[in-house]
Amino acid sequence: MSAIHSVVIIGSGPAGHTAAIYSARAGLSPAMYEGFMAGGVAAGGQLTTTTEVENFPGFPEGITGPELMDRMRTQSQKYGTTIFTETIERVDFSQRPFKIYSQNDPDTAILAHTVIIATGATAKTLPIGGFQDYWQKGISACAVCDGSLPIFKNVPLFVVGGGDSACEEATYLSKFGSRTYLVHRRDKLRASQIMQERVLKNPRIEILWNSEIVEAAGDGRKIGSVVVRNIASGETRKQDAGGLFFAIGHKPNTDVFKNILSMDEDGYLITKPNSTATNIEGVFAAGDVQDKKYRQAITAAGSGCMAALEAERFLAATGAH
């Protein structure tokens, strides 16, 4: 019989590492399964695809996303977290200790008294021409994360989408760009009425109806233009662009937990009010995997702290460790 871990953390972004640091400092010797290109993203989550991070407290000069995640990982290990670069492919939460199975050894159960899920969510993008060349060189999926960077000041900015998130991001970007274009495939927005009105009344935002972006181009270092196609007429035109932001939603990395944990219609894990507890006692969820509203590194870290404290209290109450 394998040893039973007090805490197993699945995931390795700000939520996972904060949970690991708190659990480790509480003497719980957590085991983290950080994933190997899980959800198509390297261990460390979406911040590993971000260049400059200027809104995480404690770094007045800014810090790159990969460096910030490296520091979190080092801190987790310093206080006693054991990290496995493996992806979890199957779980059995039907009884305790919980059983978790890694892709590296799918026949051997990893046993845990508590589990903290911090697998995050992956931003949806579109396979336009030039995407790979200009990702994080002017193409982004988070206006709040990147929009205030100097490269996006006083240049034309484009937002793809038609829901609340797209309207919110276009409104936010309108404070920085010379003009912001909201590109939507239909002739009406899907956003709530209040968000629609906010966009329609903003003189710095122009909506490109029945349109899609088919290509991005630049000088190799930064995006400089996009090609917009009118879906109705098929006509294309090239427009100057200093930034392109996808706001078409996120996919929470929860497939492995389907039919096991409670989820909403979009696949986000449902936690109890003012808690990270899921519908199964001893299983907690933190970060973007359960947060479809804020999706920021700092809020993810905060919920990781909450999950660790709740796991510690659960272990104390049950006498499991």
C-alpha positions in Angstrom: 0.0 0.0 0.0 1.4 3.4 -1.0 1.8 6.1 1.6 -1.2 8.4 2.0 -0.5 12.0 1.3 -2.2 14.5 3.6 -2.6 16.9 0.7 -2.3 16.4 -3.0 -2.4 19.5 -5.2 -3.4 19.0 -8.9 -2.1 22.0 -10.9 0.7 24.5 -10.6 -0.4 28.1 -11.3 -0.6 30.8 -8.6 -3.5 29.0 -6.9 -1.7 25.7 -6.7 1.6 27.1 -5.5 0.0 29.3 -2.9 -1.9 26.3 -1.6 1.4 24.4 -1.6 3.3 27.1 0.3 0.6 27.3 3.0 0.2 23.5 3.3 3.9 23.0 3.4 4.4 25.6 6.1 1.7 23.9 8.1 3.7 20.7 8.1 1.5 18.8 5.8 4.2 17.8 3.2 2.0 18.4 0.2 2.6 16.6 -3.1 2.0 18.6 -6.2 1.3 17.2 -9.6 2.1 20.2 -11.8 1.2 18.6 -15.1 3.2 18.1 -18.3 1.7 20.5 -20.9 -1.7 19.9 -19.3 -4.4 21.9 -21.2 -1.7 22.7 -23.8 0.1 24.9 -21.3 3.4 24.4 -19.5 3.6 23.8 -15.8 2.9 27.1 -14.1 -0.3 27.8 -16.1 -1.3 30.7 -18.2 1.3 33.1 -16.7 4.0 31.1 -18.4 2.6 32.5 -21.7 2.6 36.1 -20.5 5.5 38.5 -20.9 5.4 41.4 -18.5 3.3 41.2 -15.3 2.8 44.6 -13.7 -0.2 44.0 -11.5 1.1 41.4 -9.1 2.0 43.0 -5.7 5.6 43.2 -4.6 7.1 43.7 -8.1 7.1 47.5 -8.7 9.3 47.1 -11.7 7.2 44.3 -13.1 8.2 40.7 -13.7 7.8 38.2 -16.5 5.2 35.6 -16.1 7.6 32.6 -16.4 10.0 34.2 -13.8 7.1 34.8 -11.4 6.0 31.2 -11.7 9.6 30.0 -11.3 9.8 31.9 -8.0 6.6 30.5 -6.8 7.8 27.0 -7.6 11.1 27.5 -5.8 9.2 28.8 -2.8 6.9 25.8 -2.8 9.9 23.4 -2.8 11.8 25.4 -0.2 9.1 24.8 2.4 8.7 21.1 1.7 6.4 20.5 -1.3 7.3 17.5 -3.5 6.6 18.4 -7.1 6.0 15.8 -9.8 5.9 16.9 -13.5 3.1 14.6 -14.3 -0.5 15.0 -15.5 -3.4 13.5 -13.6 -5.6 11.5 -16.0 -8.1 9.9 -13.7 -9.5 10.2 -10.1 -11.6 8.2 -7.8 -13.2 10.3 -5.1 -15.9 7.7 -4.1 -14.2 6.9 -0.8 -11.2 8.0 1.3 -8.4 7.9 1.0 -8.9 9.4 -2.5 -7.3 7.7 -5.4 -5.5 9.7 -8.1 -3.9 8.3 -11.2 -1.1 9.9 -13.2 -0.4 9.4 -17.0 3.1 8.2 -16.1 1.8 5.3 -14.1 -2.0 4.8 -14.8 -2.3 1.6 -12.8 -0.9 2.8 -9.5 -3.1 4.9 -7.3 -1.7 8.0 -5.5 -3.5 8.1 -2.2 -4.6 11.3 -0.5 -6.6 12.4 2.5 -7.4 15.8 0.8 -7.1 17.1 -2.7 -6.8 20.7 -3.9 -7.7 21.1 -7.6 -5.9 24.1 -9.2 -5.9 23.0 -12.9 -6.9 26.4 -14.2 -8.7 27.4 -17.4 -7.3 27.8 -20.9 -8.2 30.9 -22.9 -10.0 30.2 -26.2 -8.3 31.6 -29.3 -8.8 31.3 -33.0 -6.4 29.8 -35.5 -5.9 33.0 -37.6 -2.9 33.5 -39.8 0.1 34.8 -37.9 -1.2 33.7 -34.5 1.9 31.8 -33.5 4.2 34.5 -34.8 2.6 37.3 -32.8 1.2 35.5 -29.7 2.4 37.7 -26.8 3.9 40.1 -29.3 0.7 42.1 -29.5 -1.8 39.2 -29.5 -3.2 38.4 -26.0 -6.2 36.8 -24.4 -6.3 39.0 -21.3 -6.8 42.8 -21.7 -6.8 43.4 -17.9 -3.4 41.5 -17.7 -1.7 43.1 -20.6 -3.7 46.1 -21.9 -2.0 48.8 -19.9 1.5 47.8 -21.1 3.3 50.6 -23.0 3.1 48.7 -26.3 -0.7 49.1 -26.3 -0.7 52.9 -25.7 -2.1 55.2 -28.4 -2.3 52.5 -31.1 -5.4 50.8 -32.7 -6.6 47.8 -30.7 -8.9 45.0 -31.7 -11.0 42.8 -29.5 -12.7 39.6 -30.8 -16.0 38.6 -29.3 -19.5 39.7 -28.5 -20.3 38.7 -25.0 -19.9 40.5 -21.6 -16.1 39.7 -21.5 -15.5 41.2 -24.9 -17.5 44.4 -24.1 -15.7 44.7 -20.7 -12.3 44.2 -22.4 -13.0 46.7 -25.1 -14.2 49.3 -22.5 -11.0 48.7 -20.5 -8.7 49.0 -23.6 -10.5 52.2 -24.8 -8.6 54.0 -22.0 -5.2 53.1 -23.6 -5.5 52.7 -27.4 -6.0 55.4 -29.9 -9.2 53.6 -31.0 -10.6 50.2 -30.0 -12.4 48.0 -32.5 -14.8 45.3 -31.3 -15.0 42.6 -34.0 -18.1 40.4 -33.8 -19.3 37.7 -36.2 -23.0 38.7 -35.9 -25.2 41.7 -36.3 -26.0 42.0 -32.6 -24.0 41.5 -29.4 -24.6 38.7 -27.0 -23.6 40.8 -24.0 -26.0 41.9 -21.2 -27.9 45.1 -22.0 -25.9 47.2 -19.6 -22.6 46.1 -21.2 -23.9 46.7 -24.7 -25.0 50.2 -23.8 -21.6 50.9 -22.2 -19.8 49.9 -25.5 -22.3 51.6 -27.8 -22.0 54.9 -25.9 -18.2 54.9 -25.8 -16.9 57.2 -28.6 -13.5 55.5 -28.5 -15.0 52.1 -29.5 -16.2 51.1 -33.0 -18.0 47.8 -33.5 -17.2 45.9 -36.7 -20.4 43.9 -37.3 -20.6 40.6 -39.2 -16.8 40.5 -39.3 -13.9 38.3 -38.3 -10.2 38.6 -38.2 -8.4 36.2 -40.6 -4.8 37.2 -40.3 -2.3 39.2 -38.2 1.0 40.6 -39.5 3.9 42.7 -38.3 7.6 43.1 -38.4 8.4 39.9 -36.6 8.8 41.6 -33.2 5.3 43.1 -32.8 1.9 43.0 -34.5 1.3 45.9 -36.9 -1.9 45.1 -38.8 -4.8 42.7 -39.1 -6.9 41.6 -42.0 -10.7 41.9 -41.3 -13.2 39.9 -43.4 -16.9 40.9 -43.7 -18.7 37.6 -43.4 -21.7 38.8 -45.4 -19.9 40.2 -48.4 -16.6 38.3 -48.2 -14.7 41.5 -48.6 -11.4 41.8 -46.8 -9.5 44.9 -45.7 -6.2 45.4 -44.0 -6.1 47.7 -40.9 -3.3 49.0 -38.7 -3.3 47.3 -35.4 -1.1 47.6 -32.3 -2.9 44.9 -30.4 -5.3 42.0 -30.8 -7.2 40.5 -27.9 -9.3 37.4 -27.9 -12.3 37.6 -25.6 -14.3 34.5 -26.6 -14.2 32.7 -23.3 -12.1 30.1 -21.4 -12.3 26.4 -21.1 -11.8 25.2 -17.6 -9.5 22.2 -17.3 -12.0 19.9 -15.6 -12.6 17.1 -18.1 -11.0 14.6 -15.7 -13.6 15.5 -13.0 -16.7 15.2 -15.1 -19.5 13.2 -13.5 -17.5 13.3 -10.2 -17.6 16.9 -9.1 -20.4 19.4 -9.5 -19.8 21.8 -12.4 -21.8 24.6 -14.0 -22.9 24.6 -17.6 -19.5 25.8 -18.8 -17.5 23.2 -16.9 -16.3 25.3 -14.0 -16.2 23.6 -10.6 -18.8 24.7 -8.2 -17.7 25.5 -4.7 -19.7 26.4 -1.7 -20.3 30.1 -0.8 -17.3 31.8 0.7 -15.4 28.5 0.5 -13.3 26.4 -1.8 -15.0 23.2 -0.8 -16.6 21.2 -3.6 -19.5 18.8 -3.3 -17.2 16.1 -2.0 -15.9 16.5 1.5 -12.1 16.8 1.5 -11.8 18.0 -2.1 -11.2 21.7 -2.7 -10.9 23.8 -5.8 -9.0 27.1 -6.2 -8.1 29.5 -9.0 -9.5 29.8 -12.5 -10.9 26.3 -12.4 -13.7 27.6 -10.3 -13.5 31.4 -11.0 -15.1 32.6 -14.2 -15.4 36.2 -13.0 -12.0 37.6 -12.1 -9.4 35.2 -13.6 -6.4 37.1 -12.2 -3.2 35.7 -10.7 -3.7 37.5 -7.4 -7.3 36.2 -7.0 -6.1 32.7 -7.8 -3.4 33.0 -5.2 -5.9 34.2 -2.6 -8.2 31.2 -3.3 -5.2 28.9 -3.1 -4.5 30.2 0.4 -8.2 29.6 1.3 -8.0 26.0 0.0 -4.9 25.2 2.0 -6.4 26.5 5.2 -9.7 24.6 4.6 -7.8 21.4 3.9 -5.8 21.9 7.0 -8.9 22.4 9.1 -10.6 19.4 7.5 -7.6 17.2 8.3 -7.6 18.4 11.9 -11.3 17.8 12.3 -11.2 14.3 10.8 -7.9 13.3 12.4 -6.8 12.0 9.0 -3.1 13.1 9.1 
